[in-house]
Amino acid sequence: MSSRTTTSHVTFLHPFVMGGYPDELPAGTYEVTVEDEILQSLSFSAYRRTATHLLIRRTKGIARTEMRPIDHRDLELALAQDQACSKNPKNSGAALSPPKEPK
């Protein structure tokens, strides 16, 4: 089964909590990796998402990098909540960047 991986970045203006994890993450830009598999039984190209991960780089205390599996709906909810916290949500910097070309 063929697959592809895309990477994008999300920016949070406020600290946030990601569904499934109890700790609060600081505001900032985070890398999101999405893995999709191609559905080969169709006559056209189609992909099904198999995994979404959020890359967390910690700089305070023990420096470590963690790649957390997340649900893409939890990510969308966290971004929407971040925009709602802004005084002017239309001009909020919280957004999902376009994905980079597949690797």
The first five atom37 places (N, CA, C, CB, O) and aatype in JSON, in Angstrom:
{
  "aatype": [12, 15, 15, 1, 16, 16, 16, 15, 8, 19, 16, 13, 10, 8, 14, 13, 19, 12, 7, 7, 18, 14, 3, 6, 10, 14, 0, 7, 16, 18, 6, 19, 16, 19, 6, 3, 6, 9, 10, 5, 15, 10, 15, 13, 15, 0, 18, 1, 1, 16, 0, 16, 8, 10, 10, 9, 1, 1, 16, 11, 7, 9, 0, 1, 16, 6, 12, 1, 14, 9, 3, 8, 1, 3, 10, 6, 10, 0, 10, 0, 5, 3, 5, 0, 4, 15, 11, 2, 14, 11, 2, 15, 7, 0, 0, 10, 15, 14, 14, 11, 6, 14, 11],
  "atom_mask": [
    [1, 1, 1, 1, 1],
    [1, 1, 1, 1, 1],
    [1, 1, 1, 1, 1],
    [1, 1, 1, 1, 1],
    [1, 1, 1, 1, 1],
    [1, 1, 1, 1, 1],
    [1, 1, 1, 1, 1],
    [1, 1, 1, 1, 1],
    [1, 1, 1, 1, 1],
    [1, 1, 1, 1, 1],
    [1, 1, 1, 1, 1],
    [1, 1, 1, 1, 1],
    [1, 1, 1, 1, 1],
    [1, 1, 1, 1, 1],
    [1, 1, 1, 1, 1],
    [1, 1, 1, 1, 1],
    [1, 1, 1, 1, 1],
    [1, 1, 1, 1, 1],
    [1, 1, 1, 0, 1],
    [1, 1, 1, 0, 1],
    [1, 1, 1, 1, 1],
    [1, 1, 1, 1, 1],
    [1, 1, 1, 1, 1],
    [1, 1, 1, 1, 1],
    [1, 1, 1, 1, 1],
    [1, 1, 1, 1, 1],
    [1, 1, 1, 1, 1],
    [1, 1, 1, 0, 1],
    [1, 1, 1, 1, 1],
    [1, 1, 1, 1, 1],
    [1, 1, 1, 1, 1],
    [1, 1, 1, 1, 1],
    [1, 1, 1, 1, 1],
    [1, 1, 1, 1, 1],
    [1, 1, 1, 1, 1],
    [1, 1, 1, 1, 1],
    [1, 1, 1, 1, 1],
    [1, 1, 1, 1, 1],
    [1, 1, 1, 1, 1],
    [1, 1, 1, 1, 1],
    [1, 1, 1, 1, 1],
    [1, 1, 1, 1, 1],
    [1, 1, 1, 1, 1],
    [1, 1, 1, 1, 1],
    [1, 1, 1, 1, 1],
    [1, 1, 1, 1, 1],
    [1, 1, 1, 1, 1],
    [1, 1, 1, 1, 1],
    [1, 1, 1, 1, 1],
    [1, 1, 1, 1, 1],
    [1, 1, 1, 1, 1],
    [1, 1, 1, 1, 1],
    [1, 1, 1, 1, 1],
    [1, 1, 1, 1, 1],
    [1, 1, 1, 1, 1],
    [1, 1, 1, 1, 1],
    [1, 1, 1, 1, 1],
    [1, 1, 1, 1, 1],
    [1, 1, 1, 1, 1],
    [1, 1, 1, 1, 1],
    [1, 1, 1, 0, 1],
    [1, 1, 1, 1, 1],
    [1, 1, 1, 1, 1],
    [1, 1, 1, 1, 1],
    [1, 1, 1, 1, 1],
    [1, 1, 1, 1, 1],
    [1, 1, 1, 1, 1],
    [1, 1, 1, 1, 1],
    [1, 1, 1, 1, 1],
    [1, 1, 1, 1, 1],
    [1, 1, 1, 1, 1],
    [1, 1, 1, 1, 1],
    [1, 1, 1, 1, 1],
    [1, 1, 1, 1, 1],
    [1, 1, 1, 1, 1],
    [1, 1, 1, 1, 1],
    [1, 1, 1, 1, 1],
    [1, 1, 1, 1, 1],
    [1, 1, 1, 1, 1],
    [1, 1, 1, 1, 1],
    [1, 1, 1, 1, 1],
    [1, 1, 1, 1, 1],
    [1, 1, 1, 1, 1],
    [1, 1, 1, 1, 1],
    [1, 1, 1, 1, 1],
    [1, 1, 1, 1, 1],
    [1, 1, 1, 1, 1],
    [1, 1, 1, 1, 1],
    [1, 1, 1, 1, 1],
    [1, 1, 1, 1, 1],
    [1, 1, 1, 1, 1],
    [1, 1, 1, 1, 1],
    [1, 1, 1, 0, 1],
    [1, 1, 1, 1, 1],
    [1, 1, 1, 1, 1],
    [1, 1, 1, 1, 1],
    [1, 1, 1, 1, 1],
    [1, 1, 1, 1, 1],
    [1, 1, 1, 1, 1],
    [1, 1, 1, 1, 1],
    [1, 1, 1, 1, 1],
    [1, 1, 1, 1, 1],
    [1, 1, 1, 1, 1]
  ],
  "atom_positions": [
    [[0.85, -1.17, 0.0], [0.0, 0.0, 0.0], [0.9, 1.24, 0.0], [-0.97, -0.01, 1.23], [1.78, 1.37, 0.85]],
    [[0.68, 2.15, -0.95], [1.45, 3.39, -1.03], [0.94, 4.38, -0.01], [1.38, 3.98, -2.45], [-0.23, 4.39, 0.36]],
    [[1.86, 5.23, 0.43], [1.48, 6.25, 1.4], [2.22, 7.55, 1.1], [1.77, 5.78, 2.85], [3.17, 7.57, 0.31]],
    [[1.78, 8.6, 1.74], [2.45, 9.9, 1.63], [2.46, 10.54, 3.0], [1.75, 10.83, 0.57], [1.61, 10.26, 3.85]],
    [[3.42, 11.41, 3.2], [3.54, 12.17, 4.44], [3.6, 13.64, 4.09], [4.8, 11.72, 5.28], [4.4, 14.05, 3.24]],
    [[2.76, 14.45, 4.73], [2.8, 15.9, 4.53], [3.08, 16.57, 5.87], [1.47, 16.43, 3.91], [2.69, 16.08, 6.93]],
    [[3.76, 17.69, 5.79], [4.1, 18.45, 6.98], [3.58, 19.87, 6.84], [5.63, 18.45, 7.22], [3.71, 20.48, 5.77]],
    [[3.0, 20.39, 7.9], [2.54, 21.78, 7.92], [2.83, 22.34, 9.31], [1.0, 21.9, 7.57], [3.31, 21.62, 10.18]],
    [[2.55, 23.61, 9.5], [2.78, 24.25, 10.79], [1.5, 24.94, 11.26], [3.96, 25.27, 10.71], [0.75, 25.5, 10.46]],
    [[1.28, 24.89, 12.56], [0.17, 25.61, 13.17], [0.75, 26.59, 14.17], [-0.85, 24.63, 13.85], [1.76, 26.32, 14.81]],
    [[0.1, 27.73, 14.3], [0.54, 28.75, 15.24], [-0.58, 29.04, 16.22], [0.99, 30.04, 14.51], [-1.7, 29.37, 15.82]],
    [[-0.27, 28.92, 17.5], [-1.21, 29.25, 18.57], [-0.76, 30.55, 19.22], [-1.31, 28.09, 19.62], [0.42, 30.71, 19.55]],
    [[-1.68, 31.46, 19.41], [-1.38, 32.73, 20.06], [-1.5, 32.65, 21.58], [-2.29, 33.82, 19.54], [-1.0, 33.52, 22.29]],
    [[-2.16, 31.6, 22.06], [-2.42, 31.44, 23.5], [-2.04, 30.01, 23.91], [-3.92, 31.74, 23.85], [-2.04, 29.11, 23.06]],
    [[-1.73, 29.79, 25.19], [-1.52, 28.41, 25.65], [-2.76, 27.59, 25.36], [-1.18, 28.37, 27.18], [-3.87, 28.12, 25.35]],
    [[-2.58, 26.28, 25.12], [-3.71, 25.44, 24.73], [-3.54, 24.03, 25.27], [-3.86, 25.41, 23.21], [-2.45, 23.62, 25.68]],
    [[-4.64, 23.29, 25.27], [-4.65, 21.89, 25.66], [-5.13, 21.09, 24.46], [-5.56, 21.64, 26.92], [-6.11, 21.45, 23.82]],
    [[-4.43, 20.01, 24.17], [-4.81, 19.15, 23.05], [-5.59, 17.97, 23.6], [-3.56, 18.66, 22.26], [-5.19, 17.37, 24.6]],
    [[-6.7, 17.63, 22.97], [-7.54, 16.53, 23.41], [-6.72, 15.25, 23.61], [0.0, 0.0, 0.0], [-5.87, 14.92, 22.79]],
    [[-6.99, 14.55, 24.71], [-6.28, 13.32, 25.02], [-5.04, 13.51, 25.86], [0.0, 0.0, 0.0], [-4.43, 12.52, 26.28]],
    [[-4.64, 14.77, 26.12], [-3.45, 15.05, 26.92], [-3.79, 16.09, 27.98], [-2.27, 15.54, 26.02], [-4.44, 17.09, 27.67]],
    [[-3.36, 15.88, 29.23], [-3.76, 16.79, 30.3], [-2.93, 18.07, 30.39], [-3.69, 16.08, 31.59], [-3.4, 19.06, 30.94]],
    [[-1.7, 18.07, 29.87], [-0.82, 19.22, 30.09], [-1.11, 20.35, 29.1], [0.63, 18.81, 29.97], [-1.5, 20.13, 27.96]],
    [[-0.91, 21.57, 29.6], [-1.1, 22.76, 28.77], [0.19, 23.03, 28.01], [-1.51, 24.0, 29.64], [1.28, 22.97, 28.58]],
    [[0.06, 23.31, 26.73], [1.21, 23.61, 25.89], [1.29, 25.12, 25.68], [1.11, 22.87, 24.53], [0.26, 25.79, 25.6]],
    [[2.5, 25.65, 25.6], [2.64, 27.1, 25.44], [2.27, 27.57, 24.03], [4.07, 27.52, 25.77], [2.28, 26.79, 23.08]],
    [[1.96, 28.85, 23.93], [1.7, 29.45, 22.62], [2.96, 29.3, 21.77], [1.28, 30.96, 22.75], [4.07, 29.23, 22.3]],
    [[2.77, 29.25, 20.47], [3.92, 29.13, 19.57], [3.54, 28.39, 18.3], [0.0, 0.0, 0.0], [2.37, 28.1, 18.06]],
    [[4.55, 28.1, 17.5], [4.35, 27.39, 16.25], [4.76, 25.93, 16.43], [5.16, 28.06, 15.1], [5.82, 25.64, 16.98]],
    [[3.91, 25.04, 15.95], [4.12, 23.61, 16.08], [4.07, 22.95, 14.7], [3.07, 22.98, 17.03], [3.33, 23.39, 13.82]],
    [[4.87, 21.92, 14.54], [4.87, 21.15, 13.29], [3.84, 20.03, 13.39], [6.29, 20.58, 13.0], [3.75, 19.33, 14.4]],
    [[3.06, 19.86, 12.32], [2.06, 18.8, 12.25], [2.43, 17.89, 11.07], [0.6, 19.39, 12.07], [2.65, 18.36, 9.96]],
    [[2.5, 16.59, 11.34], [2.79, 15.61, 10.3], [1.56, 14.73, 10.09], [4.03, 14.74, 10.68], [1.0, 14.2, 11.05]],
    [[1.14, 14.6, 8.84], [-0.03, 13.8, 8.5], [0.41, 12.68, 7.57], [-1.15, 14.67, 7.83], [1.11, 12.9, 6.58]],
    [[-0.02, 11.47, 7.9], [0.27, 10.31, 7.05], [-1.04, 9.85, 6.42], [0.94, 9.16, 7.87], [-2.05, 9.69, 7.1]],
    [[-1.0, 9.63, 5.09], [-2.16, 9.17, 4.33], [-1.75, 7.94, 3.54], [-2.71, 10.29, 3.39], [-0.59, 7.79, 3.16]],
    [[-2.71, 7.05, 3.29], [-2.46, 5.92, 2.41], [-3.36, 6.06, 1.19], [-2.71, 4.56, 3.15], [-4.49, 6.55, 1.28]],
    [[-2.84, 5.63, 0.04], [-3.62, 5.73, -1.19], [-4.61, 4.57, -1.25], [-2.68, 5.73, -2.43], [-4.29, 3.44, -0.88]],
    [[-5.81, 4.88, -1.71], [-6.84, 3.86, -1.91], [-6.73, 3.41, -3.36], [-8.29, 4.42, -1.59], [-7.18, 4.1, -4.27]],
    [[-6.13, 2.25, -3.58], [-5.77, 1.82, -4.93], [-6.9, 1.16, -5.7], [-4.63, 0.89, -4.85], [-6.77, 0.96, -6.9]],
    [[-7.99, 0.82, -5.07], [-9.05, 0.13, -5.78], [-9.93, 1.08, -6.59], [-9.9, -0.63, -4.8], [-10.85, 0.63, -7.28]],
    [[-9.68, 2.36, -6.51], [-10.5, 3.34, -7.23], [-9.84, 3.71, -8.57], [-10.7, 4.6, -6.37], [-8.65, 3.5, -8.76]],
    [[-10.61, 4.25, -9.46], [-10.09, 4.65, -10.77], [-9.47, 6.05, -10.75], [-11.2, 4.61, -11.8], [-9.0, 6.54, -11.77]],
    [[-9.47, 6.68, -9.59], [-8.86, 8.0, -9.43], [-8.08, 7.99, -8.13], [-9.94, 9.14, -9.44], [-8.29, 7.13, -7.28]],
    [[-7.18, 8.96, -7.98], [-6.36, 9.02, -6.78], [-7.19, 9.5, -5.6], [-5.15, 9.94, -6.99], [-7.86, 10.53, -5.67]],
    [[-7.13, 8.76, -4.53], [-7.8, 9.15, -3.29], [-6.93, 8.68, -2.13], [-9.25, 8.55, -3.2], [-6.27, 7.65, -2.21]],
    [[-6.96, 9.46, -1.05], [-6.15, 9.13, 0.12], [-7.03, 9.06, 1.36], [-5.04, 10.18, 0.31], [-8.05, 9.73, 1.46]],
    [[-6.6, 8.23, 2.29], [-7.26, 8.11, 3.59], [-6.22, 8.44, 4.65], [-7.89, 6.68, 3.81], [-5.12, 7.88, 4.65]],
    [[-6.58, 9.34, 5.57], [-5.67, 9.73, 6.65], [-5.52, 8.56, 7.61], [-6.19, 11.0, 7.39], [-6.5, 7.98, 8.07]],
    [[-4.28, 8.22, 7.9], [-4.02, 7.12, 8.82], [-3.45, 7.6, 10.15], [-3.07, 6.14, 8.18], [-3.58, 6.91, 11.16]],
    [[-2.81, 8.77, 10.15], [-2.23, 9.27, 11.41], [-1.97, 10.77, 11.31], [-0.93, 8.53, 11.74], [-1.68, 11.3, 10.24]],
    [[-2.08, 11.44, 12.46], [-1.72, 12.86, 12.59], [-0.88, 12.98, 13.85], [-3.01, 13.79, 12.66], [-1.24, 12.45, 14.9]],
    [[0.25, 13.68, 13.74], [1.15, 13.85, 14.88], [1.49, 15.33, 15.07], [2.44, 13.02, 14.69], [1.61, 16.08, 14.11]],
    [[1.63, 15.72, 16.33], [2.03, 17.07, 16.7], [3.42, 16.99, 17.3], [1.02, 17.73, 17.71], [3.64, 16.27, 18.27]],
    [[4.38, 17.73, 16.73], [5.75, 17.73, 17.21], [5.89, 18.81, 18.27], [6.76, 17.96, 16.05], [5.63, 19.99, 18.02]],
    [[6.32, 18.4, 19.46], [6.46, 19.32, 20.59], [7.93, 19.38, 20.97], [5.58, 18.88, 21.8], [8.53, 18.37, 21.35]],
    [[8.49, 20.57, 20.87], [9.89, 20.77, 21.27], [9.89, 21.54, 22.58], [10.71, 21.54, 20.16], [9.45, 22.69, 22.64]],
    [[10.38, 20.91, 23.61], [10.44, 21.55, 24.93], [11.83, 22.15, 25.11], [10.11, 20.53, 26.08], [12.84, 21.51, 24.8]],
    [[11.87, 23.37, 25.62], [13.15, 24.02, 25.86], [13.39, 24.31, 27.33], [13.22, 25.31, 25.07], [14.53, 24.53, 27.74]],
    [[12.34, 24.3, 28.13], [12.5, 24.56, 29.57], [12.68, 23.23, 30.3], [11.27, 25.33, 30.14], [12.12, 22.21, 29.89]],
    [[13.45, 23.26, 31.36], [13.68, 22.03, 32.11], [14.5, 21.07, 31.28], [0.0, 0.0, 0.0], [15.54, 21.44, 30.74]],
    [[14.04, 19.84, 31.19], [14.73, 18.85, 30.38], [14.35, 19.08, 28.92], [14.37, 17.39, 30.84], [13.18, 18.96, 28.55]],
    [[15.34, 19.41, 28.09], [15.07, 19.64, 26.67], [14.79, 18.31, 25.99], [16.27, 20.38, 25.99], [15.62, 17.39, 26.02]],
    [[13.63, 18.21, 25.38], [13.27, 16.98, 24.68], [12.28, 17.31, 23.57], [12.67, 15.92, 25.65], [11.61, 18.34, 23.59]],
    [[12.22, 16.42, 22.62], [11.26, 16.54, 21.53], [10.33, 15.36, 21.62], [11.98, 16.61, 20.14], [10.76, 14.22, 21.82]],
    [[9.05, 15.62, 21.46], [8.03, 14.58, 21.56], [7.11, 14.67, 20.35], [7.21, 14.72, 22.88], [6.69, 15.76, 19.97]],
    [[6.82, 13.53, 19.74], [5.88, 13.49, 18.63], [4.62, 12.8, 19.13], [6.49, 12.75, 17.39], [4.59, 11.58, 19.3]],
    [[3.57, 13.59, 19.36], [2.32, 13.06, 19.93], [1.32, 12.7, 18.85], [1.71, 14.07, 20.88], [1.03, 13.52, 17.97]],
    [[0.78, 11.49, 18.91], [-0.33, 11.18, 18.02], [-1.57, 11.95, 18.48], [-0.61, 9.65, 17.97], [-1.9, 11.93, 19.67]],
    [[-2.24, 12.61, 17.56], [-3.43, 13.4, 17.9], [-4.53, 13.11, 16.89], [-3.11, 14.91, 17.94], [-4.28, 12.58, 15.81]],
    [[-5.73, 13.48, 17.25], [-6.86, 13.4, 16.33], [-6.94, 14.75, 15.62], [-8.21, 13.04, 17.08], [-6.92, 15.79, 16.28]],
    [[-7.04, 14.76, 14.29], [-7.06, 16.02, 13.55], [-8.24, 16.9, 13.97], [-7.13, 15.76, 12.05], [-8.16, 18.12, 13.86]],
    [[-9.33, 16.29, 14.44], [-10.49, 17.08, 14.9], [-10.15, 17.83, 16.19], [-11.72, 16.17, 15.12], [-10.62, 18.94, 16.4]],
    [[-9.32, 17.23, 17.06], [-8.87, 17.91, 18.28], [-7.99, 19.1, 17.93], [-8.11, 16.94, 19.2], [-8.07, 20.15, 18.58]],
    [[-7.17, 18.95, 16.9], [-6.32, 20.06, 16.45], [-7.18, 21.21, 15.92], [-5.34, 19.58, 15.35], [-6.94, 22.37, 16.26]],
    [[-8.17, 20.89, 15.1], [-9.06, 21.93, 14.57], [-9.82, 22.63, 15.69], [-10.05, 21.31, 13.57], [-10.01, 23.85, 15.64]],
    [[-10.25, 21.89, 16.7], [-10.95, 22.47, 17.84], [-10.03, 23.39, 18.63], [-11.5, 21.36, 18.75], [-10.43, 24.49, 19.02]],
    [[-8.79, 22.96, 18.88], [-7.83, 23.78, 19.62], [-7.55, 25.08, 18.87], [-6.52, 23.01, 19.86], [-7.44, 26.15, 19.48]],
    [[-7.41, 25.01, 17.54], [-7.19, 26.22, 16.75], [-8.39, 27.15, 16.8], [-6.88, 25.85, 15.29], [-8.23, 28.37, 16.9]],
    [[-9.6, 26.59, 16.74], [-10.82, 27.41, 16.82], [-10.91, 28.1, 18.18], [-12.08, 26.55, 16.56], [-11.3, 29.26, 18.26]],
    [[-10.57, 27.39, 19.25], [-10.62, 27.98, 20.58], [-9.57, 29.08, 20.71], [-10.4, 26.9, 21.65], [-9.82, 30.09, 21.37]],
    [[-8.4, 28.89, 20.1], [-7.36, 29.91, 20.15], [-7.83, 31.17, 19.43], [-6.05, 29.38, 19.51], [-7.6, 32.28, 19.91]],
    [[-8.48, 31.01, 18.3], [-9.0, 32.17, 17.57], [-10.09, 32.87, 18.37], [-9.54, 31.75, 16.19], [-10.18, 34.1, 18.36]],
    [[-10.93, 32.09, 19.06], [-12.01, 32.67, 19.86], [-11.46, 33.49, 21.03], [-12.94, 31.57, 20.38], [-12.11, 34.43, 21.48]],
    [[-10.28, 33.15, 21.52], [-9.67, 33.88, 22.63], [-9.12, 35.24, 22.19], [-8.54, 33.05, 23.25], [-8.9, 36.13, 23.01]],
    [[-8.9, 35.39, 20.9], [-8.37, 36.65, 20.38], [-9.47, 37.69, 20.35], [-7.76, 36.45, 18.98], [-10.64, 37.37, 20.14]],
    [[-9.09, 38.93, 20.56], [-10.09, 40.01, 20.55], [-10.65, 40.23, 19.16], [-9.48, 41.31, 21.07], [-11.82, 40.59, 19.01]],
    [[-9.84, 40.01, 18.14], [-10.28, 40.18, 16.76], [-9.98, 38.89, 16.0], [-9.58, 41.41, 16.09], [-8.94, 38.8, 15.35]],
    [[-10.87, 37.89, 16.07], [-10.58, 36.59, 15.49], [-10.32, 36.61, 13.98], [-11.71, 35.69, 15.77], [-9.65, 35.71, 13.47]],
    [[-10.84, 37.59, 13.27], [-10.61, 37.63, 11.82], [-9.15, 37.91, 11.5], [-11.5, 38.69, 11.17], [-8.66, 37.52, 10.44]],
    [[-8.44, 38.58, 12.41], [-7.03, 38.89, 12.19], [-6.12, 38.03, 13.04], [-6.78, 40.36, 12.48], [-4.94, 38.35, 13.22]],
    [[-6.64, 36.94, 13.58], [-5.85, 36.07, 14.43], [-4.76, 35.37, 13.64], [-6.74, 35.04, 15.11], [-4.95, 35.01, 12.47]],
    [[-3.6, 35.18, 14.28], [-2.51, 34.45, 13.65], [-2.66, 32.95, 13.8], [0.0, 0.0, 0.0], [-1.89, 32.2, 13.21]],
    [[-3.63, 32.49, 14.58], [-3.81, 31.05, 14.78], [-4.38, 30.46, 13.51], [-4.73, 30.75, 15.99], [-5.5, 30.77, 13.11]],
    [[-3.6, 29.6, 12.88], [-4.05, 29.02, 11.62], [-3.22, 27.8, 11.27], [-3.98, 30.06, 10.49], [-2.11, 27.63, 11.77]],
    [[-3.77, 26.98, 10.43], [-3.07, 25.83, 9.9], [-2.46, 26.24, 8.57], [-4.02, 24.6, 9.74], [-3.18, 26.65, 7.66]],
    [[-1.14, 26.12, 8.46], [-0.49, 26.52, 7.22], [-0.74, 25.47, 6.14], [1.02, 26.72, 7.43], [-1.06, 24.33, 6.45]],
    [[-0.59, 25.86, 4.87], [-0.78, 24.87, 3.8], [0.3, 23.79, 3.93], [-0.72, 25.54, 2.39], [1.43, 24.08, 4.3]],
    [[-0.04, 22.55, 3.62], [0.96, 21.48, 3.73], [2.07, 21.64, 2.7], [0.3, 20.11, 3.57], [1.86, 22.19, 1.62]],
    [[3.26, 21.16, 3.07], [4.37, 21.14, 2.13], [4.18, 19.95, 1.2], [5.75, 21.07, 2.87], [3.36, 19.07, 1.47]],
    [[4.92, 19.93, 0.14], [4.83, 18.84, -0.82], [5.11, 17.5, -0.14], [5.8, 19.06, -1.99], [5.97, 17.43, 0.74]],
    [[4.41, 16.44, -0.54], [4.66, 15.12, 0.06], [6.1, 14.69, -0.13], [3.74, 14.08, -0.55], [6.75, 15.03, -1.11]],
    [[6.58, 13.93, 0.86], [7.96, 13.41, 0.81], [8.0, 12.1, 0.07], [8.54, 13.23, 2.22], [9.07, 11.51, -0.08]]
  ]
}
